[in-house]
Amino acid sequence: MTEERTFVDAYGVEVFSRWWMVDAPTGLVVISHGASEHSGRYGRFARALNGAGFAAVALDQRGHGDTARSTGRGVMGAGGGDGVLDDLHELRTAAESAIGRAVPVFLFGHSLGALIGLAYLTRHSGGLAGSVLCGFPSDVDGAAALAPVLAAMADARDEPIPDLLGGNNQAFEPARTRYDWLSRDPAEVDRYVADPMCGDDLPLTYGYLIDLFEVVVPAREQLASIGCPVFVIAGERDPAAGMGAHATRLAEVLAADGVPVDLKLYADARHELLNETNRDEVTADVIAWFATHA
């Protein structure tokens, strides 16, 4: 069963979360979701984790889902990027306390959640058994160059970014929908399009990305501080992940900084690996990696 909880963070933001708990879990997975979606889309993955003995928790990122009631839709809110990382850590700490005994703890971050996850790992990898970064949506070397471009848009920080995600569909035109780039499974794409908390119905503001890159850019220079292994995964046909190139480069720089890293690219798969036609394979691979590192 899914339990819904909220907490008020140190910045006064009311953060919404979902908990999928099991009796006597063998591990805990903290899920960090992507842009223009929400934690409710991870129920199938969480139930698979439960079946393997793992408890799972996820929050609605600031600006997303039910947390947007506190921050505003597409807005990061008080505390900025630091607040986003602090929220994730507060959720993790609360879940560890609820379990009441030491278990291996993992972070799973998808897309925007992987960017947030990478910054989180440079601050809070201590005590983590490992992390999976899925569909990494940026050139890890290019983040610093993007930051001043975003900063120059400070006057427009409250304005939604027009068509932030739509360009990803170009490789699949002529396409059935604007979001065919997410998955080869049309039912999953339709479910995303119909969700009022996803896609065009929840655009991010310029300020959101400005605040995000204030913590992501410094993280690029602190990768050597990551003290847990990382599993980088992406689809070879994922335009957000540079058709796999961003994931490959991330794995390279992590390895160069001494972080134990594994990399797997899935042939023909698109952006949302957990909602792809080969999702059972991906889920099994992630669970097997967790089990190996528990």
C-alpha positions as CSV (number, residue, x, y, z in Angstrom):
1,M,0.0,0.0,0.0
2,T,1.0,3.6,-0.6
3,E,1.1,6.0,2.3
4,E,1.0,9.7,1.7
5,R,2.9,12.0,4.1
6,T,3.9,15.6,4.3
7,F,6.6,17.4,6.2
8,V,7.4,21.1,6.5
9,D,11.1,21.7,5.8
10,A,13.5,24.1,7.3
11,Y,12.5,26.8,4.8
12,G,8.8,26.5,5.5
13,V,8.0,24.5,2.4
14,E,5.4,21.8,2.8
15,V,6.8,18.7,1.0
16,F,4.6,15.9,-0.1
17,S,5.9,12.3,-0.2
18,R,4.8,8.8,-0.9
19,W,6.0,5.8,1.1
20,W,5.9,2.1,0.0
21,M,6.9,0.2,3.1
22,V,7.3,-3.5,3.9
23,D,7.8,-5.4,7.1
24,A,11.4,-6.0,8.0
25,P,12.9,-4.5,4.8
26,T,16.3,-5.6,3.7
27,G,17.0,-2.1,2.2
28,L,15.6,1.3,1.5
29,V,15.4,3.1,-1.8
30,V,14.9,6.9,-2.0
31,I,13.5,8.0,-5.3
32,S,14.1,11.4,-6.9
33,H,11.8,12.0,-9.9
34,G,12.3,14.0,-13.1
35,A,11.1,17.3,-14.4
36,S,7.4,18.0,-15.0
37,E,6.2,14.8,-13.4
38,H,5.7,13.5,-9.8
39,S,6.3,10.7,-7.3
40,G,3.0,9.0,-8.1
41,R,4.5,7.8,-11.4
42,Y,6.9,5.5,-9.5
43,G,4.3,3.2,-7.9
44,R,5.0,0.2,-10.2
45,F,8.8,0.5,-9.6
46,A,8.2,0.8,-5.9
47,R,6.0,-2.2,-5.7
48,A,8.7,-4.2,-7.6
49,L,11.2,-3.0,-5.0
50,N,8.8,-4.1,-2.2
51,G,8.6,-7.5,-3.8
52,A,12.4,-7.8,-3.6
53,G,12.3,-6.8,0.1
54,F,13.1,-3.0,-0.3
55,A,11.1,-0.2,1.3
56,A,10.8,2.8,-1.0
57,V,10.0,6.5,-0.5
58,A,9.7,9.4,-2.9
59,L,8.9,13.1,-2.6
60,D,7.2,15.5,-5.1
61,Q,10.1,17.8,-5.9
62,R,9.6,21.5,-5.2
63,G,7.4,23.0,-8.0
64,H,6.0,19.6,-8.8
65,G,3.0,17.5,-7.8
66,D,1.4,18.2,-4.5
67,T,4.5,20.1,-3.2
68,A,3.7,22.7,-5.8
69,R,0.8,23.8,-3.6
70,S,3.4,25.2,-1.3
71,T,6.0,26.6,-3.7
72,G,4.0,27.3,-6.8
73,R,3.9,25.2,-10.0
74,G,7.4,25.1,-11.7
75,V,8.9,27.2,-8.9
76,M,11.6,26.0,-6.6
77,G,10.7,28.3,-3.7
78,A,12.5,29.3,-0.5
79,G,16.0,27.8,-0.1
80,G,16.5,27.3,-3.8
81,G,18.8,24.4,-4.8
82,D,20.0,23.9,-1.3
83,G,16.4,23.4,-0.2
84,V,15.9,20.7,-2.9
85,L,18.9,18.7,-1.6
86,D,17.9,19.2,2.0
87,D,14.4,18.0,1.3
88,L,15.7,14.8,-0.2
89,H,18.0,14.3,2.8
90,E,15.1,14.9,5.3
91,L,13.0,12.3,3.5
92,R,15.8,9.8,3.7
93,T,16.5,10.5,7.3
94,A,12.8,10.1,8.2
95,A,12.5,6.8,6.4
96,E,15.6,5.5,8.0
97,S,14.2,6.4,11.4
98,A,10.9,4.8,10.6
99,I,12.6,1.5,9.7
100,G,14.3,1.7,13.1
101,R,17.4,-0.3,12.3
102,A,20.3,0.0,10.0
103,V,19.7,-1.2,6.4
104,P,21.5,-0.5,3.1
105,V,20.1,2.8,1.7
106,F,20.1,3.6,-2.0
107,L,19.2,6.7,-4.1
108,F,17.5,6.3,-7.5
109,G,17.4,9.5,-9.5
110,H,15.7,9.9,-12.9
111,S,16.4,12.8,-15.3
112,L,16.1,16.1,-13.4
113,G,16.1,13.8,-10.3
114,A,19.5,12.4,-11.5
115,L,20.9,16.0,-11.7
116,I,19.6,16.6,-8.2
117,G,20.9,13.2,-7.2
118,L,24.4,13.9,-8.4
119,A,24.6,17.1,-6.4
120,Y,23.1,15.3,-3.4
121,L,25.8,12.6,-3.6
122,T,28.6,15.2,-3.3
123,R,27.1,16.3,0.0
124,H,25.4,13.2,1.5
125,S,26.8,10.0,0.1
126,G,28.0,9.0,3.5
127,G,25.9,6.1,4.7
128,L,24.6,5.3,1.2
129,A,25.2,1.8,-0.2
130,G,24.9,3.1,-3.8
131,S,23.0,5.2,-6.3
132,V,21.4,4.7,-9.7
133,L,21.4,7.8,-12.0
134,C,18.9,7.2,-14.8
135,G,18.5,9.3,-18.0
136,F,21.1,11.9,-17.0
137,P,19.8,15.0,-18.9
138,S,22.9,17.1,-19.3
139,D,26.5,17.1,-20.5
140,V,28.2,17.0,-17.2
141,D,31.1,19.1,-18.6
142,G,28.7,21.7,-20.1
143,A,26.8,22.6,-17.0
144,A,29.2,25.4,-16.0
145,A,28.8,27.0,-19.4
146,L,25.0,26.9,-19.1
147,A,24.9,28.5,-15.7
148,P,25.8,32.1,-16.8
149,V,23.3,31.8,-19.7
150,L,20.6,31.0,-17.1
151,A,21.8,33.7,-14.7
152,A,21.4,36.3,-17.5
153,M,17.7,35.4,-17.5
154,A,17.2,36.4,-13.9
155,D,14.7,39.1,-14.8
156,A,12.5,36.4,-16.3
157,R,12.9,34.0,-13.4
158,D,9.2,33.7,-12.7
159,E,8.2,33.1,-16.3
160,P,7.7,29.5,-17.5
161,I,10.2,28.2,-20.0
162,P,8.4,27.7,-23.3
163,D,8.6,24.2,-24.7
164,L,11.4,23.1,-22.4
165,L,10.9,19.4,-23.2
166,G,9.3,19.6,-26.7
167,G,12.6,19.7,-28.6
168,N,13.4,16.2,-27.5
169,N,10.8,14.8,-29.9
170,Q,12.6,15.9,-33.1
171,A,14.4,12.6,-33.5
172,F,11.0,10.8,-33.7
173,E,9.1,13.1,-36.1
174,P,6.6,12.6,-37.6
175,A,5.4,11.5,-34.2
176,R,2.0,10.6,-32.8
177,T,2.4,12.9,-29.8
178,R,4.8,15.6,-28.5
179,Y,6.1,13.1,-26.0
180,D,7.0,10.0,-28.1
181,W,10.6,10.5,-27.0
182,L,9.6,9.3,-23.5
183,S,8.9,5.7,-24.4
184,R,8.1,3.3,-27.2
185,D,5.0,2.2,-25.2
186,P,2.1,4.4,-26.5
187,A,0.0,3.6,-23.4
188,E,2.7,5.1,-21.2
189,V,3.0,8.1,-23.4
190,D,-0.7,8.7,-23.3
191,R,-0.8,8.3,-19.6
192,Y,1.8,11.0,-19.3
193,V,0.0,13.3,-21.7
194,A,-3.3,12.9,-19.8
195,D,-1.7,13.6,-16.4
196,P,-2.4,17.2,-15.3
197,M,0.8,17.2,-13.2
198,C,3.0,16.3,-16.2
199,G,4.5,17.8,-19.3
200,D,2.9,20.9,-20.8
201,D,0.6,21.2,-17.8
202,L,3.6,21.7,-15.5
203,P,6.3,23.9,-17.2
204,L,9.4,24.8,-15.1
205,T,10.3,28.5,-14.7
206,Y,13.7,30.0,-15.6
207,G,14.2,30.6,-11.9
208,Y,13.9,26.9,-11.2
209,L,16.8,26.0,-13.5
210,I,18.8,29.0,-12.2
211,D,18.4,27.7,-8.7
212,L,19.1,24.1,-9.7
213,F,22.4,24.9,-11.5
214,E,23.6,26.8,-8.5
215,V,24.1,23.5,-6.8
216,V,24.7,21.3,-9.9
217,V,27.7,23.3,-11.2
218,P,29.8,23.1,-8.0
219,A,29.0,19.4,-7.8
220,R,30.9,18.8,-11.0
221,E,34.1,19.8,-9.2
222,Q,33.3,17.7,-6.1
223,L,32.7,14.3,-7.7
224,A,35.7,12.8,-5.9
225,S,33.8,13.3,-2.6
226,I,31.2,10.7,-3.6
227,G,31.7,7.8,-1.3
228,C,29.4,5.2,-2.7
229,P,29.2,3.2,-6.0
230,V,27.1,4.6,-8.8
231,F,25.1,2.8,-11.6
232,V,24.5,5.0,-14.6
233,I,21.8,3.9,-17.0
234,A,20.2,5.4,-20.1
235,G,18.5,4.5,-23.3
236,E,20.5,4.6,-26.5
237,R,17.6,6.5,-28.1
238,D,17.1,8.9,-25.2
239,P,17.5,12.5,-26.7
240,A,17.5,14.0,-23.2
241,A,20.6,11.9,-22.3
242,G,22.3,12.8,-25.6
243,M,21.3,9.4,-27.1
244,G,23.4,7.8,-24.3
245,A,26.3,10.2,-24.7
246,H,25.6,12.2,-21.5
247,A,25.4,9.0,-19.5
248,T,28.6,7.6,-21.0
249,R,30.5,10.9,-20.2
250,L,29.1,11.0,-16.7
251,A,30.4,7.4,-16.1
252,E,33.8,8.5,-17.4
253,V,34.2,11.5,-15.2
254,L,33.0,9.6,-12.1
255,A,35.5,6.8,-12.8
256,A,38.3,9.4,-13.4
257,D,37.5,10.9,-9.9
258,G,37.8,7.5,-8.3
259,V,34.1,6.7,-7.9
260,P,33.2,3.0,-8.5
261,V,30.8,3.2,-11.4
262,D,28.9,0.8,-13.7
263,L,27.3,1.9,-16.9
264,K,24.5,0.2,-19.0
265,L,22.9,1.6,-22.1
266,Y,19.7,0.0,-23.4
267,A,19.4,-0.5,-27.1
268,D,16.5,1.4,-28.8
269,A,15.1,2.5,-25.4
270,R,14.1,6.1,-24.9
271,H,14.0,8.4,-21.9
272,E,11.8,6.8,-19.2
273,L,13.4,3.5,-18.8
274,L,11.0,2.5,-16.0
275,N,8.1,3.0,-18.4
276,E,9.7,1.6,-21.5
277,T,8.7,-1.6,-23.3
278,N,11.7,-3.3,-21.7
279,R,10.9,-1.9,-18.2
280,D,10.9,-5.3,-16.6
281,E,14.5,-5.9,-17.8
282,V,15.5,-2.5,-16.4
283,T,13.8,-3.0,-13.1
284,A,15.4,-6.4,-12.7
285,D,18.8,-5.0,-13.5
286,V,18.4,-2.2,-10.9
287,I,17.2,-4.5,-8.2
288,A,20.0,-6.9,-9.0
289,W,22.5,-4.1,-8.7
290,F,21.0,-3.0,-5.4
291,A,21.2,-6.6,-4.1
292,T,24.8,-6.9,-5.1
293,H,25.7,-3.7,-3.2
294,A,23.6,-4.2,-0.2
